């Protein structure tokens, strides 16, 4: 452990001079997560450390929870640092053995795969080397399976600091690397007193035990905005950008596709029919000025049309344009038009300046009661607890990558719940209905997805996101088998039960909203036969409406079986998942 500054280093030669203990047992409420009531129970020790031969002191705060441990550096006035420039973090995470691990690879914005590797095979690179064109693995979390438990290394409460990556050591440890400032002045420029973000070790006996943890959010600074009753979770339709085809503007296809007034009205109509809350107007609606829509899209007309249908709109914008024109100008205009929120894209960094920009953007948006969906974003660090108008964020290699290549594989998508999904809300944009087996999949427009239709249904619940953006078009959804699972689908949950899982193999999750349970599962590349206990149900008789892989889906991935059966809490439910398959069901009290 330690921190290196331009003119000092803390940690190399220190003594513990005192320790203060503290305990806390409580809960906090999360109306936007996977469990409404979240345990906040910890034991803490703050160690005061003093460098030998000097009077310089600093602190190390350590907390133990039931599902992990965390520590942070505390830099008081007694550190003597004054105004400081942090040049290196010296933290290493050392494991006893060369364990199997998963760590994000090669991405500036957490849009990466998490391939399995050994600790000793993690490259010994840094963000600076990566920016010079060398491959860089190290996007959090690092998930490691030891002989006795699974550990996920992450960070929380990243505020006015640089984001953490991890680099290999050539052995069984990894070392922290912080993103460089864009002005070239070290990693962090600040002054004491300051505290670093939490360095987090999520711990579960089995990999699946990590899936129900709220550890990253619990460690974060609580709500700074006060009343956020205007932040409303819900499902959103998208515009034609994802499918890559808009019949009303046929000259624009693929990555250049865009919505227009006519197409967006069709998406709004479908959202209203499905009992969803929102519609997303994505890019290409403006040229340079965020207050001047292009002629093909009539913003006031769309807002009015949507309002009459009970739908509110989100509006895409490039972060550079938001910065250039100013938060107040852009957000006040969006609010005056009547938008519910904004989707801001292409930050592509977690430098200290970018972290500061996130907070400034969220505060400014909150002034106008605008929700925010960050894309081109770094991984979650609990910021959505601190600023709850951060309704979701990307930082994930999601369904949009089906337009770009062959990276959104079955193995990747069943690894995500155990990696990126551990950290917080994930705007994967599920719900593709042009389902193809991996061998039949191709990059084309309208966009296809790998795996069965039941798998895409399952993703809508397994991938937790308070703003759930459904990727496909009304033309591909309407009157299709399986679409009823998506009707009035909840996106924030009262309770979650993890029924099983193994990284890259399968995952099974049940979530409750009110008096309904949503039961979902998906797997990797091989057929799976799993048995799911229903003992999470209350007493009495229940109705199970299931949307399962059909055997015909081996040849036609869009095929799905819709079956209604009576069940109760004493039953065991056998489920067969085809290769790249899935299962989704709604359980309601009879």
Secondary structure, 3 states (H helix, E strand, C coil): CCEEECCCEECCCEEEEEEEEEEEEEEEECCCCCCCEEEEEEEEEEEEEEECCCCCEEEEEEEEECCEEEEEEEECHHHCCCEEEEEEECCEEECCCCCEEEEEECCCCCCCCCCEEEHHHCCCCCHHHHHCCCCCEEEEEEEEECCCCEEEEEEECCCCCCCEEEEECCCCEEEEEECCCCCCCCCEEEECCEECCEEEEEEECCHHHHHHCCHHHHHCCCCCCCCCCCCCCEEEECCCCCCCCCHHHCCCCHHHCCCCHHHHHHHHHHHHHCCCCEEEECCCCECCCCCCECCCCCHHHHHHHHHHCCCEEEEEEEHHHHHHHCHHHHHHHHHHHCCCEEEEECCCCCCHHHHHHHHHHHHHHHHCCCEEEECCCCCCCCHHHHCCCEEEECCCCCHHHHHCCCCCCHHHHHHHHHCHHHCCCCCCCCCCCCEECCCCCCCCCCCCEECCHHHHHHHHHHCCCCEEEECCCHHHHCCCCCHHHHCCCCCCCCEEEEEEEECCCEEEEEEEECCEEEEEEEECCCCEEEEEECCCCCCCCEEEEEEEECHHHHCCCCCEEEEEEEECCCCEEEEEECCCCEEEEEEEEC
